[in-house]
Amino acid sequence: MRDKPKVLKMLKLLPWLEERLAVAYEVVNLPSQAAQRADFLGRHGAEFSAVVTSAAYGIDNATMDQLTQLKVISSFGVGLDKIDVSHAKTKGIAVGYTPDVLNDCVADLAFALLLGIGRRVSEGDRFVREGHWSSGAVGPFSLGFQVSKAKLGIVGLGRIGATIAKRSTGFDMAVRYHSRNAVESEPRTYEPSLMDLAKWALFGGHHLGWRGDSSFDQSRSLSGFGREGLFDQCLAGHVGG
């Protein structure tokens, strides 16, 4: 019987995923403490041909360099901000991730947040649980804002942003978007200025990761988005991703 390939797992994953990995591979956990990790990699780094990580955790170049037989990095999630793909390429290491897998799930959550913000769902839940509905002592509870037919501004029209824009058609929403560049063949209105988009929209959705790009001023966009400050943020990779 052939030995299973040894895989280095950078972090704790979902139980069902760890179970599936264990069937096909000998999975070893990277120690969490920095001192232990350095010692472990020094003694065992050459034993692993694959690394499993996530988009949020990634892998740094120093760790890549210590894994001298590494052939593949498999990242669970969307976005490669935490993995230096160019460095991996110079070492002949293939990098895989999961684009398109989470588009619908993130879009569902984005609209759950939009509805929750607009119709004050979480606030209403607390209002009732705290007894204010029956006592009447606090006064009437505001029903918030209508989501259908509202103006939705999307920052970052990549895979997820486009899926959210598609969801908005069911709510008859007017949609404009801002990205580093206009998206070719996209029929929705491109807004070159992030702040102009913020002034136009009632609801805003930010669907990219901030990487220190001066053209994306996070604090200004968050404060300016929506005339009532209604903003939902779903981080999902780098600009345009």
N, C-alpha and C positions, 0 to 999 in steps of 0.2 A: 504494500500500500504506500503510495507516494505521500510525502509530508505535505501538509498544507502550507501555502505561501504565508510568510509572516507579514502582518499588517500592523503598522503603528497607528494607534488611535489617539488623536490629539486632545480630545475632550469627551465628556459623557454625551451620548446620543439617545434618541428615543429608544425605549426597550425593544420594540419590534425590529428596529433597524440593527441594533446590536445583536439580537438573536439570529437574524439572517446572515450577518457578517460571520458569526461564529461557526455557522454551518460549513462555509467554504474556506475560511481562513483561520490561521492562528492569530488571534487578535491580542495585542499587547497595549496596555494603557501607558501613555507617557506620564511620568511623575509630575505632580502639580507644583511641587516646590522647586524653585530655580536651581538650588544647589544639587538636589537629587537628580534633576533633569540633566544638568551638565555632566554629572558623573555617569548617568545611565547612557547618554548618547555617546560619551567617550568609549564606553565598554561595549555597547551593543549597536551602535549606529549602522555598522556595515551589514547587519542581519536583515534589514527591512528593504523590500522592493516597492512597497506602497505605503502611502499615508492617507488616512481618512480624517477630514477636518470639516469645518463649516464655513459659510461665508462670513459669519460674525467673528470667528476665531482665527481662521487662516493659518499661515505658517510663515515664519520669518526666514530670511536668507541664511542666517547663521545655522539654523536647524537643518535647512536643506543641505548645506555644505557638510554637515556632520553625518548625514545619511548618504554614504558614499555609493551605495548600490540602488538608490532610489530611482524608480522608473516611472511612477505615476502618483499624482496627487489627486484625490477624489474629494471634492468639496460639496457638502450637503447644503444646498441653498443657492440663491441668486446673487450675483455680484462677485467680483474678483479683486476688490479693493485691498483685501488683507493678504493677497498672494502676489508676489512679484513675478508675473508671467514671463517677462523678458529674462529674468535671472534663471528661471526654470528652463526656459528654452535653450539657453547657453549650455546647460548641463544635460540636455537631452531628456528632460523630464516632461512627460505629458501631463496636462492639467485638465481635469474635467469638472463640470459643475452642472446645475440643473435649470437652465433657462426654460421658460414656458410652463414648468411644472406647477408653479404657485400663482400664476397670473390670475386665474379665476378666484382662488381663495383670497388673495389680497384684495381683489376688486370687491368681493363680497364684504370683506371686513371694512373696506373704505366706505361703502354705502351704509353699512351698519353704523359707522361713526358719523357719517353725514346726517343720517336720520336721528341718531342719538343727540347730536349737537343741535340740529335744527328744531327738533320737537322736544328737546330737553328731557329725554327718556330717563337718563340716570338721575337727574335732579327730581323728576316727578316720582320716581321710585322711592327716593329718600324722603320726599315730602309726605308720601302716604305712610311709609313705615314709621316715621316719627310722629304720626298722629295728627298732622296739621290739616289733612283733608276733612276729617270728621269734626275736628274742634272748631275750625273756621277762625281761629285766633290770629293766624298769620295773614289772612285775606286770600283772595282768589289767586290761583296759580296760573301764570302766563303760559300759553300753549306754544310759544316760540315762533318759528318761522316756517312757511311752506317750502318744502323741498322741491316738489314738482313745479316745473316752469321757472325755477330759479336759475341764476347765472352761476356756472361752475367754471372756475379757473384751475387748470391743471399745470403744475410745474414739473416738466419732464415727461414728454410723450414717447416713452419707450414702450416695451411690451405691456407692462402693467398699466401705465398711463393710458394707452390705447384701449385696453380692456375696460378700464373704468369709464372712459369716454363712451364706449359701446353700451355699458350698463345705463348710462345717463339717458339714452334714448327712451327707455321705458318710463322715465320721469319727465319727459318732454323738456329737458333742461337745455338752455343755451350754453354752449361750451366754447371756450377759447383756451389756448395753451401757450406756454412759454418753454422753449428749450434753447440750447446753445445755437441751433440752426433750425430753420423751418423743415418740417418732415415732408419729403417729396410724396406727392399723390395724396396727402392728407387734406380732406375737404374742409375741416374745421379751421376757424380763423387763428392764424399765428399772430401772437402779440410779441414784437421784438423787445419790449420793455417789461421787465418783471414788475416794476412798480405800477405801470399802467394797467397791467393785468390785475394787480391787487386792488386798484381803485375801481375797476369795472365789476369784479366778481362779488357775489354775496358769499359763496362758499369757495374755499380754496383747498386744493389737494396737492401735497408735496410728495413726489414719488421718486426721489433720487437721494443719493448720499452726498453730503457736503464734503469737499476735498480741499478746502482752502482756496477755491477759485474766487477771485475778487469780483467776478461778474455775478456771483450769487451771494448776496449779502443776506444771510439767514435772519438776523435780528430785524432788519428793515422789512423783509418780505413777510415775516410772521406778524409784525405789528401792523403792517399795511393791508394785509389780506382780509377782504370782506369788510363792508362798512360796519358790520357788527362784530368783526373779529372772529368769524366762524371759520375755523381752519382745521383740517384733518391731515395728519402726517403719517405716511406709510413709507418707511425707508426701504429701498430696494435697489441697491447697486449704484453705480456711478451715473453721472449726467448722461442722459440719453439712453440709458441701458434698460 
